[in-house]
Amino acid sequence: MKKNKRTKKKKNQLSGLNNYVKYSTLAFQMIAIILLGVFGGIQLDKVVPMEFPLFTVLFTVLSVILSMYYAIKDLI
């Protein structure tokens, strides 16, 4: 009986650890996608000079949308 309780407790701990790793990895991937979009937009704005940083704003919004899509797809 005690052995069965120990294995259930261990499985619950591993399940919690797996969830922690899954969600923290997802957060880092979302951050990476957004940072790449912002960096790409800044670099394009340096190449194509305009008064308004159009590419930075556009790529930032698109990268946020892409990272949210990726997160929702991964969670479902």
DABELGI-V210103 format. One record per pair of residues at least 4 apart in sequence whose C-alpha atoms are under 6 Angstrom apart, sorted by the first residue. I is the first residue (numbers start at 1). J is the second residue. If there is no record, write none. Layout:
# DABELGI-V210103
((I	J) (I	J))
This chain:
# DABELGI-V210103
((21	25) (30	67) (34	63) (34	64) (35	39) (36	40) (37	59) (37	60) (37	63) (38	56) (38	60) (41	55) (41	56) (41	59) (42	56) (45	49) (45	55) (55	59) (56	60) (59	63) (63	67))
